[in-house]
Structures are given as structure tokens and as C-alpha cells.
Amino acid sequence: MAWEPNSRKGLQAEVPDNAPLQRRARQILKMNDRGGYTIPADGLYPFQWNWDSGITALGLATFDESRAWRELEYLFMGQWEHGLLPHIVFHVEDETYFPGPEQWGVNRSPTTSSIAQPPLLATVAMQLYQQSENPRATQEALTRLLPQLIQSHRYLYRHRDPEGTGLVASFHPWESGMDNSPAWHEALKRVPEIDWNYQRRDLQLVASEQRPSKKDYDRFLYLVDLFASLNFDDEAIYERCPFKVQDVGFNSVLLRANSDLLSLCEALNFPADVADLRETSERSLNSMRQLWSEEHSCFFSRDLVSNELIPVRTTGTLLPLYARAASPAQAKKMEQALEYWLNRGPYGIASTHPDEPSYQRMNYWRGPSWLHINWMISLGLDEYGFEGLAGKLKDVSSEMLRTSGFCEYYDSQTGKGCGGRDFSWTAATGLFWCLQG
Ligand code: GLC
């Protein structure tokens, strides 16, 4: 397999000072390649994760387009008949990860988890399509992928929004991808703690002050167990799950992906009736507007059990910029709020606003910044015409890579790397975004 840079793209000539870092980023993706799919990081995450692979595919595409498409194909090997694209695909057996297949209780091959993750993949497919230098292979890859993507979006709108609100529900904090976010704190309190003993693996690899508490972990596992005990029946889960939120981050990712999916179908003249998805996109946009908080200049998630907005400023609350769901006036207010947010911690956007009482500088999703989230928000800012702030985010992100390498996340006060090392989505985001000229 060719892992050398694609000289036609001339990356080295354009940004000579980033060349060593780009080389390192490609090496990391090669190291984490398990033959068709990429693990997020050696040791900590030994399987294929859903949104990680989406981001990783964007990085792979900078030097090997066909490998990028393969990343997505491997992920879809885990898709369920009704369309769910699970958050983990366990392609191999590996006892070192917890909770593994035994706890998820999913009887499939390859076996998977039973929950979703932010549905980035149609957006990824759109970017691969737009940048492709190999139209024929791209057309073939998309012809295979589009029906699967359509099915995965239909799953979310049909099974996770039975009341037709336009916004889909999440049943587990892990579905947000922002697993330990304080936005889930109150809703999670409703979840009982399990009383069986287990051994966490994450604490053997990362300092405990950067990871979730035991109480929260007990509740995460209760939910995993509940889904299996209800036979993964979404209707029953929707009725009975004590954790049920409309996550603004998840819905933003879905909204953008849905619009990309519709554009792809149109561009390829794809013979599928997607009128339902078009209609849902419009409804979703309208419902998203009801999540706006004028006081805080961001959009909040909604707790579907208490039926209240969740007033905690996290990076998820900014993702409507990426979804193009904010009005120009709202986007302007968000940009101003973000300027201040960045003044309080300049190294990327702190995952929880530093003024929130729940802010914890080093605890994951409670303070540190993530490179791919910086990219998503920067992209949104750029599209709304805020090139200055978008560029600032990009510069600070490449600086973090230069000083700390490719870590899982970064202390937004100092730029110091934390969590896992040699992390795939960080390397990938460097390649397709902040290490580019
Ligand atoms: C953590 C993150 C999640 C990510 C996974 C693998 O669980 O919270 O977003 O997908 O790690 O990197």
C-alpha cells in the first residue's frame, strides 16, 4: 500500500515547514491501520469507532483516496438491518477493552455496540467526492455507499424521533461523542447505578482526573445493560430510558450530513426517493431554532424527560454554526461569544466554557479542546463569513500540534497534549485542515 504523500497535491511545496509534521501524521495513520480500518489509538481504543473513522477518512484522502473509501466500507460492515450504524465495530477480539462485546450483548458478525455516534459520514462522503482526483472510483464507491447512508439517516429520523419533532433523541451520553460532557450531568442523575463489579481499562492508561467518575461509569453501564435487556427495541427504549435528550451537537451533525446526502443524491442523479429526508431536514432546521438562547448566544440541548433546555455551554452548543442552522444575527452573536470563550483559554475551544461551574480544565469533555471540533466550528465560522476567527482557530490548532504532537485532546489554557497519544483523528485533522497551507 502506498503511504507516500501524493506529490500531485504538492503539499510539501506549499507548506514546507509543516512537511515533517505531515509525515508524522501519515505515519500515525499507518501505525493505527488494522488492514482496512483505523483504530483511534493503540492501547486505549483497539476497535473501529464511528465518527473517528469519518474524520480519519478525510485525512487518509489527502494521500490515498481508495483507502479513505475503504475506511467507510469497513464501518458499514457493522450496520444493522434497520439502519443503525453503531458507534463501535468490534472487528477483532480484544479483551483489553471495556465494555466489550460481552457487555453490549449484540449477537452479530462483526459484533458491535448498540448505540449511535454523531453521523458525520455523509458530510465526509461529500468532501471526498468534491476533492476526488479519481471520478470513476468515486462514483463506484458512492453507488455502494449511498443506500447505506440513506438507511442510516432514515433509522435516526424514524426510530429516534417517533413524535416527528425533527430532532432525534440520544439514549446514552456516549452517543454524543462528548461522553463526559457536563451537559449530561442532570439527565444522567436519573439513571440508576449498577451494582456489579467490573474493571475499567481506561484508568490503566490515562490519569483518573482526566476520566469519568465511578458513579458516572456505573450509570453508563446501566444503560448499556438496559438496551440489551430491552432487546434493542427503540420503541421500548424511547418509552423506558431514563436518559433521553435532544443533543444539539448530534442534531447539528445530522442536519449538515442530511443536506450533504441530498446534494450527493442530486449530483449523482441517484435513483432513490429521498423526499422524506428532504422534508425532515426542513423540520429539523425549524426545531433547531427553538433551542436558541438569546441570553447565552448559543443553542442548548433539550432534556426530553424534564422537557427543559440544558443550560450548559459546551462545544456542542456551537455546532449549529457547522450545521448552518443559525441565522446571520445569531451567528454574529455566537462569533462574539466565541471570541470571549477563546480569551479564557486560547488553545482551541474549551469543550466546556471556562466560566461554567462544571468546567474542569483537564477532565475530558469538561475543559480540554479537541482538534476536530475546532475544525468543525472553524468551518462553520468561515461559511458565515467570519474568516478572521476561523483562521485564528486554525493557526492555534497547528501550533498545538507543533508543540505537543498528535494527542487525543489539549489543555486549552496551555496547549499541552492530554489523553491518548498518536491519535488518529488528530493526525487526520492536521492533514486535511490545519497543516495545510
Ligand atoms: C472517547 C470519545 C469519543 C470517541 C472515542 C474514540 O470515547 O469521547 O468521542 O469516539 O473516545 O476516540
Boltz pocket constraint, residues with backbone or C-beta under 6 A from the ligand:
constraints:
  - pocket:
      binder: B
      contacts: [[A, 40], [A, 45], [A, 49], [A, 50], [A, 51], [A, 52], [A, 174], [A, 176], [A, 177], [A, 178], [A, 179], [A, 180]]
      max_distance: 6.0
